[in-house]
Amino acid sequence: TMIWVKNSTALPNMQYMIYDVNGKTIQPVQPLQNGQIEVAGLPAGTYVLVFYQQNRVVESKQVIIK
């Protein structure tokens, strides 16, 4: 299963992290490639997807995996 990232967020050199709702890191910093994030290995639940560029938070989104 993939999450597709819209152009407004998919900036050059973008990285992301995935946290659970308790703030635990589920997926450490990864480079965003081709505007896609692989989430097939995550169990169903609510997650926070945080985007970084040059070590700064650019945007965060709540994601529900079914």
Salt bridges, closest charged atoms under 4 A:
GLU59 OE2 - LYS61 NZ 2.77
